[in-house]
């Protein structure tokens, strides 16, 4: 396992220490790992979303495809026991 060294503001260290004291994370290291995983996952999801949008821009849905979606949505709403 690799080791990363980072400098952070004292206020951020205090906030992380509070999370450790509250039992949200077991250590500063765990907090850093969770934060980095979250950052990487957020970036990955954003990139996937951008690729999906770009694909729809290149190949928009047809009127027939959209009509089927509308009909399906209406059917689901009608099934709800409002």
BELFEN-V920687 format. One line per field, one symbol per residue. phi: phi as a letter, one per 30 degrees, with the letter a starting at -180 (. if undefined). psi: psi as a letter, one per 40 degrees, with the letter a starting at -180 (. if undefined). Layout:
phi=???
psi=???
//
This chain:
phi=.dcccbcbdeddddddddddddidbdadddddddddddddddddddddedddddddddbdddeddddddddddddddddddd
psi=hihihihiiddddddddddddeedieidddddddddddddddddddddddddddddddgiiiddddddddddddddddehg.
//
